[in-house]
Amino acid sequence: MKNIYLIIFLNSILNFAQESKKLTIYTFEEVEKLHQKNPRPHLFFIYTDWCKICFGMKNTTFQNEQIIEILNSDFYVVFLNAETKKEITFFGKSFKNTTNGIHDLAIILASKNKQIEYPTTVIVNKDLSIELQFQGFLKSTKLKSVLEPFLMKNNK
C-alpha cells in the first residue's frame, strides 16, 4: 500500500515538473547570433539586485504561464542587471559599466527623459529599434495587453 502512495506521489511531482514552463532567457551574445538567423522582437528587462520591485516582477510577471508562452514563442528575452561590471558586445559594439556604476547598455535601453527607473521593460522590434518602454512594475495582465497588439502590428 505504501508503494502505491509513493508511486502516486512521484507521478504527481513529475507531472507538475513537466507542466510548469520556464522562461527562456538569453545572453546578448546568444541573441545576436539567433537574430541573424531568425529576426524577431526582443524584450529587455533592466533591473538591479537591490530593487525589490524588480525581484517581485521576476517572481510574478515572468512566472506567468501565458507570458512565458508568448515570450518564448515570439521574442528573444534578455535580463540585464544595470549594475553589472561585465563588458557586453552586442552587434559589433562594446558596452561597459562606466557611468556612475550603471552599465552603458542599461542607459541606452532604459533611459527615459534622461532618467532610469527600475525595473524597465523594453521591447525592441526586428529592426532593433526601441518601440516600447515601460518603467516600473508590470503585472502579467498589463504585459500581455502590450505584447499581443505589438505582435499583431509587427507581424503584418
C-alpha positions in Angstrom: 0.0 0.0 0.0 2.9 2.4 0.8 4.3 1.7 -2.6 1.1 2.8 -4.3 1.1 6.1 -2.4 4.8 6.6 -3.3 4.1 5.9 -7.0 1.2 8.3 -7.0 3.2 11.0 -5.2 6.2 10.7 -7.5 3.9 10.7 -10.6 2.2 13.9 -9.5 5.6 15.6 -8.9 6.8 14.5 -12.4 3.6 15.8 -14.0 3.9 19.1 -12.2 7.5 19.5 -13.3 6.6 18.8 -16.9 3.6 21.1 -16.9 5.4 24.2 -15.5 7.0 26.1 -18.3 10.2 28.1 -17.9 11.0 31.4 -19.5 14.0 31.2 -21.9 16.4 34.0 -21.1 19.3 34.6 -23.5 22.6 36.5 -23.2 23.3 39.4 -25.5 25.7 37.2 -27.4 23.2 34.4 -27.9 20.5 36.9 -29.1 22.9 38.4 -31.6 23.5 35.0 -33.2 19.9 34.0 -33.1 18.7 37.3 -34.5 20.9 36.9 -37.5 19.4 33.6 -38.4 15.8 34.3 -37.3 15.0 38.0 -36.6 12.3 38.5 -34.0 11.5 41.2 -31.5 13.5 41.4 -28.2 12.3 42.1 -24.7 14.9 43.5 -22.4 14.3 43.6 -18.7 16.6 46.0 -17.0 16.9 45.5 -13.2 19.2 45.8 -10.2 19.9 43.3 -7.4 18.7 45.7 -4.7 15.4 46.5 -6.4 12.5 44.8 -4.6 10.1 45.7 -7.3 12.4 44.1 -9.9 12.5 41.0 -7.7 8.7 40.9 -7.5 8.3 41.2 -11.2 10.8 38.4 -11.9 8.8 36.2 -9.5 5.3 37.0 -10.6 5.0 38.5 -14.1 7.8 36.4 -15.6 6.5 33.3 -14.0 3.0 33.6 -15.5 2.4 30.8 -18.0 0.7 32.9 -20.6 3.6 35.5 -20.5 6.1 32.6 -20.7 4.3 31.1 -23.7 4.2 34.5 -25.6 7.7 35.4 -24.8 9.2 32.0 -25.6 7.4 31.7 -28.9 7.8 35.3 -30.3 10.6 37.2 -28.5 14.2 36.9 -27.5 14.3 37.8 -23.8 17.3 39.3 -22.1 17.6 40.3 -18.5 20.2 43.0 -17.8 21.5 43.9 -14.4 22.1 47.6 -14.8 25.0 47.5 -12.4 26.8 44.6 -14.0 30.6 45.1 -14.4 30.7 42.7 -17.4 31.7 44.2 -20.7 29.0 43.3 -23.3 29.5 43.2 -27.0 26.2 43.5 -28.9 26.0 43.8 -32.7 29.7 44.8 -33.0 29.7 47.4 -30.3 31.2 47.1 -26.8 29.4 48.4 -23.8 30.8 48.8 -20.3 29.8 50.0 -16.8 31.3 53.5 -17.0 28.7 56.0 -15.8 28.2 56.2 -12.0 28.1 52.4 -11.7 25.4 52.0 -14.4 26.1 49.9 -17.4 26.1 51.9 -20.7 23.7 49.4 -22.3 21.3 49.9 -19.5 21.4 53.6 -20.0 20.8 53.2 -23.7 17.9 50.9 -23.2 16.2 52.2 -20.1 16.7 55.9 -20.1 13.5 57.9 -20.4 13.8 61.7 -20.2 17.5 61.1 -19.1 16.3 59.1 -16.1 16.3 55.4 -15.3 13.8 53.7 -13.1 14.0 50.1 -12.1 12.7 47.9 -13.4 12.4 49.0 -17.0 10.9 46.7 -19.7 11.9 47.5 -23.2 10.5 46.0 -26.4 12.7 46.3 -29.5 11.4 45.4 -32.9 13.0 43.2 -35.5 14.9 46.2 -36.9 16.5 46.7 -33.4 14.7 50.0 -32.7 13.1 50.6 -29.4 9.3 50.5 -29.8 8.0 50.4 -26.3 9.5 51.2 -22.9 7.8 50.8 -19.5 9.3 51.9 -16.3 8.1 50.2 -13.1 6.3 47.1 -12.2 4.2 45.5 -14.9 1.6 42.9 -13.9 1.2 40.0 -16.2 -2.2 41.2 -17.4 -0.7 44.6 -18.4 2.4 43.0 -20.1 0.1 40.6 -22.0 -2.1 43.6 -23.1 1.0 45.2 -24.5 2.7 42.2 -26.1 -0.3 40.9 -28.1 -1.1 44.1 -30.0 2.6 44.7 -30.6 2.9 41.2 -32.2 -0.2 41.8 -34.3 1.1 45.1 -35.5 4.6 43.8 -36.3 3.6 40.5 -37.9 1.7 42.1 -40.7 
